[in-house]
Amino acid sequence: MSGLQADAPALTDEQEAPVARRSEPLLLSAAAGSGKTSVLVERFVRAIRDDGIAPGRILAITFTDRAAGELRERVRGRLLALGEREAARDAEAASVGTFHGFCARLLRPQASTRSSRSSTRASRAGCASRPSGRRSAASSRVSAQTPSSCLPRTTSIACRR
C-alpha cells in the first residue's frame, strides 16, 4: 500500500476497484452523486504518483465542460495537498475535456488535410473550387451537377452513451 492510499479520501470497495486497476482503459458510468469524479481523481493521481505516468499521456473524457473543469481542478488540488507542486503544474498538460472537444481536436487536422487534398484533386479534375460553409440554392444546383470526384470526402465518429 502506497503512502498515497493512506492519504486518499475514503472510497468504497466498488470505487476502489477501478482506481486500483490502472493497467487498462476505464469507462466509468454511474448515477449522479455516486463518486465518479472522486474515482477519476484518485485514479489520475495514482497513475502519476504510483505508476510514473506523465500527465500529458493521460486522457480523461467527460460529458460536460463543467465536469471536465471540476476534474482538472480536483486533480490539481489533490496533487497540491500531497505536496506534489511540480506534478500539479504538469497536470495541466493532461487531455481533460468533453467527447465533443476530443473528437473536434482529433478531426480538425484531418479536415484541413482533406480539404487541401480535395482542392488539389478538384483543380486537377478541372472542377471549380467552392468556399466552405453554407450553400446557396445556386451552389446546391451546381454541386448536384458536379462530378463526385470533385466533392470533398468526410469522416465521422459516433460517440454513444
Buried (B, 14 or more C-beta within 10 A) or exposed (E): EEEBBEEBEEBEEEBBEBBBEBEEEEEBEEEEEBBBBBBBBBBBBBBBBBEEBEBEEBEBBBEEEEBBEBBBEBBBEBBBEBEBEEBBEBBEEBBBBBBEBBBEEEBEEEBEEBEEEBBEBBEEEEBEEBEEEEEEEEBEEEEEEBEEEBBBEEEEEEEEE
